[in-house]
Amino acid sequence: MTTTRTARELAETYFTAWEAGDFETLRGLLAEDVDFVGALGTASGAEEALAGLKGLGQVLEKIDVKVRVAEGDEVITWFELHTSVAPPAPTVNWMHAEGGKITRIRVTFDPRALLAGLENQR
């Protein structure tokens, strides 16, 4: 018997896996045609989205979730994004899920400190 995860469960697993660098689990959560739009770029499809998560994962230290709100297929997660190159960035992630997969992700935060930190790392 297969159970479909709720949107909230998908979001919880997404952030736990990303913080742990578990990209195999992350890949399994994403719909093939997932659509990502964020402060650092866009991605169409699971492989592009995963590549972006891996890229930021190289400097990711911690995801400090402050609150998660779920309503039906929509989940909003407010968190502080801790990286090795910038001060923590207050961030919001809005996900939509269908059929047990994440189909849409929207992320917003002020990327200036992170971009400067990444530039200084080069």
Backbone as numpy.savetxt, mean C-alpha at the origin, in Angstrom:
# Nx Ny Nz CAx CAy CAz Cx Cy Cz
-13.44 -25.86 1.36 -14.28 -24.67 1.36 -13.40 -23.43 1.36
-13.67 -22.52 0.44 -12.89 -21.29 0.33 -13.70 -20.14 0.90
-13.06 -19.32 1.70 -13.73 -18.14 2.22 -13.10 -16.91 1.59
-13.93 -15.97 1.24 -13.45 -14.72 0.65 -13.19 -13.74 1.77
-12.03 -13.13 1.75 -11.69 -12.15 2.77 -12.49 -10.88 2.56
-12.82 -10.24 3.67 -13.49 -8.95 3.58 -12.47 -7.90 3.13
-12.97 -6.76 2.71 -12.08 -5.67 2.30 -11.17 -5.27 3.46
-11.71 -5.24 4.66 -10.91 -4.88 5.83 -9.78 -5.90 6.05
-10.10 -7.19 5.93 -9.08 -8.23 6.09 -8.01 -8.12 5.01
-8.43 -7.82 3.78 -7.46 -7.63 2.70 -6.51 -6.48 3.03
-7.06 -5.37 3.52 -6.23 -4.21 3.86 -5.26 -4.55 4.98
-5.74 -5.23 6.00 -4.87 -5.61 7.12 -3.72 -6.49 6.63
-4.04 -7.48 5.80 -3.02 -8.38 5.29 -2.05 -7.65 4.36
-2.57 -6.74 3.54 -1.75 -5.94 2.62 -0.67 -5.18 3.39
-1.07 -4.46 4.42 -0.09 -3.66 5.17 0.89 -4.52 5.96
0.40 -5.61 6.54 1.28 -6.52 7.28 2.32 -7.14 6.35
1.86 -7.59 5.17 2.77 -8.22 4.22 3.77 -7.20 3.67
3.31 -6.00 3.34 4.22 -4.98 2.79 5.30 -4.62 3.80
4.89 -4.41 5.05 5.86 -4.06 6.10 6.88 -5.19 6.28
6.45 -6.42 6.14 7.35 -7.58 6.33 8.16 -7.91 5.08
7.89 -7.22 3.97 8.59 -7.54 2.72 8.13 -8.85 2.11
6.91 -9.27 2.43 6.35 -10.52 1.92 5.59 -10.23 0.62
6.34 -10.11 -0.47 5.76 -9.71 -1.74 4.96 -10.83 -2.40
5.22 -12.06 -2.04 4.41 -13.18 -2.56 2.98 -13.06 -2.03
2.84 -12.81 -0.74 1.51 -12.61 -0.16 0.84 -11.38 -0.76
1.60 -10.29 -0.88 1.06 -9.07 -1.47 0.51 -9.34 -2.87
1.26 -10.04 -3.68 0.85 -10.33 -5.06 -0.48 -11.08 -5.07
-0.66 -11.99 -4.14 -1.89 -12.76 -4.07 -3.12 -11.95 -3.70
-2.92 -10.77 -3.13 -4.04 -9.91 -2.73 -4.53 -9.02 -3.86
-3.69 -8.81 -4.87 -3.99 -7.85 -5.93 -4.72 -8.50 -7.10
-5.77 -7.84 -7.56 -6.44 -8.27 -8.78 -5.48 -8.06 -9.95
-5.61 -8.86 -10.98 -4.73 -8.74 -12.15 -4.76 -7.33 -12.73
-5.93 -6.69 -12.70 -6.09 -5.37 -13.30 -6.16 -4.25 -12.25
-5.51 -4.48 -11.10 -5.52 -3.46 -10.05 -5.05 -2.12 -10.62
-5.69 -1.05 -10.16 -5.38 0.31 -10.62 -4.85 1.09 -9.42
-3.62 1.57 -9.53 -2.97 2.30 -8.43 -2.67 3.73 -8.86
-3.04 4.68 -8.01 -2.68 6.08 -8.21 -2.20 6.61 -6.87
-0.98 7.15 -6.86 -0.42 7.66 -5.61 0.41 8.90 -5.83
0.95 9.42 -4.75 1.75 10.64 -4.78 3.05 10.47 -5.57
3.53 9.24 -5.68 4.80 8.99 -6.38 4.61 8.39 -7.77
3.36 8.15 -8.18 3.15 7.61 -9.52 1.90 6.78 -9.63
1.77 6.15 -10.79 0.61 5.30 -11.07 1.10 3.92 -11.51
0.20 2.96 -11.41 0.51 1.61 -11.88 -0.76 0.97 -12.39
-0.64 0.28 -13.51 -1.76 -0.46 -14.08 -1.41 -1.94 -14.05
-2.20 -2.69 -13.33 -1.97 -4.13 -13.25 -1.15 -4.52 -12.03
-1.28 -5.79 -11.68 -0.66 -6.31 -10.47 0.86 -6.23 -10.49
1.49 -6.53 -11.62 2.95 -6.55 -11.67 3.53 -5.14 -11.50
2.92 -4.14 -12.15 3.39 -2.76 -11.98 3.19 -2.28 -10.55
2.03 -2.58 -9.97 1.76 -2.18 -8.59 2.75 -2.82 -7.63
3.01 -4.10 -7.85 3.96 -4.82 -6.99 5.36 -4.23 -7.13
5.75 -3.85 -8.34 7.07 -3.25 -8.54 7.19 -1.95 -7.76
6.14 -1.15 -7.74 6.16 0.08 -6.96 6.26 -0.18 -5.47
5.54 -1.17 -4.99 5.60 -1.53 -3.57 6.99 -2.04 -3.20
7.59 -2.81 -4.09 8.95 -3.30 -3.84 9.94 -2.14 -3.82
9.76 -1.18 -4.73 10.66 -0.03 -4.78 10.65 0.75 -3.49
9.47 1.10 -3.02 9.38 1.84 -1.75 9.77 0.94 -0.58
9.56 -0.35 -0.76 9.93 -1.31 0.28 11.42 -1.32 0.60
12.23 -0.83 -0.34 13.68 -0.80 -0.11 14.07 0.18 1.00
13.22 1.18 1.25 13.52 2.15 2.31 12.48 2.10 3.44
11.47 1.25 3.29 10.41 1.14 4.28 10.95 0.53 5.58
10.67 1.20 6.68 11.06 0.67 7.99 9.86 0.21 8.80
8.77 0.97 8.72 7.62 0.67 9.57 6.38 1.34 9.00
5.24 0.68 9.18 3.94 1.26 8.86 3.18 1.32 10.18
2.96 2.52 10.66 2.30 2.72 11.95 0.85 3.12 11.69
-0.04 2.12 11.66 -1.45 2.36 11.38 -2.09 3.08 12.56
-2.75 4.19 12.26 -3.43 4.99 13.28 -4.91 4.64 13.35
-5.53 4.45 12.18 -6.95 4.09 12.13 -7.27 3.45 10.78
-8.20 2.52 10.82 -8.67 1.88 9.59 -10.20 1.89 9.64
-10.81 2.37 8.57 -12.26 2.44 8.48 -12.69 1.65 7.26
-13.62 0.72 7.47 -14.11 -0.10 6.37 -15.62 0.04 6.27
-16.07 0.16 5.03 -17.50 0.19 4.75 -17.73 -0.58 3.46
-18.31 -1.74 3.57 -18.53 -2.57 2.40 -17.21 -2.94 1.74
-17.07 -2.60 0.47 -15.87 -2.94 -0.30 -14.80 -1.86 -0.24
-15.01 -0.84 0.56 -14.07 0.29 0.65 -13.36 0.28 2.01
-12.06 0.56 2.00 -11.27 0.63 3.23 -10.34 1.83 3.14
-10.36 2.64 4.17 -9.42 3.75 4.27 -8.52 3.49 5.48
-7.22 3.55 5.24 -6.23 3.34 6.30 -5.39 4.60 6.42
-5.38 5.18 7.63 -4.55 6.35 7.93 -3.34 5.83 8.70
-2.14 6.15 8.22 -0.94 5.63 8.87 0.22 6.58 8.72
1.25 6.34 9.51 2.52 7.04 9.35 3.47 6.10 8.63
4.02 6.58 7.51 4.97 5.83 6.71 6.37 6.17 7.19
7.03 5.21 7.82 8.39 5.40 8.33 9.38 4.81 7.33
10.32 5.64 6.90 11.36 5.17 5.97 12.73 5.51 6.55
13.74 4.94 5.93 15.12 5.18 6.37 15.67 6.49 5.82
14.91 7.18 4.97 15.45 8.37 4.30 14.70 9.66 4.61
13.61 9.59 5.42 12.81 10.79 5.68 12.06 10.64 7.00
11.63 11.76 7.56 10.78 11.68 8.76 9.47 10.95 8.42
8.77 10.44 9.42 7.50 9.75 9.16 6.54 10.65 8.37
5.87 10.05 7.40 4.94 10.80 6.54 3.51 10.37 6.83
2.66 11.29 7.32 1.25 10.96 7.47 0.67 10.62 6.09
0.00 9.47 6.00 -0.41 8.93 4.71 -1.81 8.34 4.82
-2.57 8.47 3.74 -3.87 7.81 3.68 -3.90 6.91 2.44
-4.46 5.71 2.63 -4.60 4.71 1.57 -6.08 4.35 1.50
-6.65 4.49 0.32 -8.05 4.12 0.08 -8.05 2.95 -0.90
-8.60 1.83 -0.47 -8.66 0.61 -1.29 -10.10 0.23 -1.59
-10.27 -0.35 -2.76 -11.55 -0.96 -3.14 -11.27 -2.43 -3.43
-12.15 -3.30 -2.95 -11.99 -4.73 -3.16 -13.23 -5.31 -3.84
-12.98 -6.30 -4.68 -14.07 -7.06 -5.32 -13.62 -8.51 -5.44
-14.52 -9.42 -5.10 -14.23 -10.84 -5.26 -13.01 -11.31 -4.49
-12.74 -10.71 -3.34 -11.62 -11.13 -2.51 -10.26 -10.63 -2.96
-10.24 -9.64 -3.88 -8.97 -9.06 -4.36 -9.06 -7.54 -4.30
-7.91 -6.92 -4.15 -7.83 -5.46 -4.17 -7.83 -5.02 -5.63
-8.78 -4.17 -6.00 -8.91 -3.76 -7.40 -8.49 -2.30 -7.64
-8.53 -1.49 -6.59 -8.16 -0.08 -6.76 -7.48 0.42 -5.48
-6.41 1.19 -5.66 -5.69 1.77 -4.52 -5.41 3.24 -4.85
-5.74 4.10 -3.92 -5.41 5.52 -4.02 -4.65 5.89 -2.76
-3.51 6.55 -2.94 -2.66 6.91 -1.80 -2.29 8.38 -1.91
-2.36 9.07 -0.78 -1.92 10.45 -0.80 -1.13 10.78 0.47
-0.08 11.57 0.26 0.76 12.09 1.33 1.63 13.17 0.72
2.31 13.93 1.56 3.24 14.94 1.06 4.57 14.24 0.80
4.97 14.08 -0.46 6.16 13.28 -0.77 7.48 14.06 -0.74
7.46 15.35 -0.44 8.67 16.16 -0.58 9.86 15.64 0.24
9.65 15.32 1.50 10.77 14.85 2.34 11.28 13.50 1.85
10.36 12.62 1.45 10.77 11.31 0.95 11.56 11.46 -0.37
11.10 12.28 -1.26 11.82 12.50 -2.53 13.21 13.08 -2.28
13.30 14.04 -1.35 14.61 14.64 -1.02 15.52 13.58 -0.41
14.98 12.74 0.47 15.78 11.68 1.08 16.26 10.66 0.07
15.40 10.31 -0.86 15.80 9.38 -1.92 16.87 9.99 -2.81
16.75 11.27 -3.10 17.73 11.95 -3.93 19.09 12.00 -3.22
19.10 12.26 -1.93 20.34 12.32 -1.15 21.00 10.95 -1.03
20.22 9.91 -1.19 20.75 8.55 -1.09 21.56 8.16 -2.33
21.35 8.85 -3.43 22.02 8.51 -4.70 23.46 8.93 -4.70
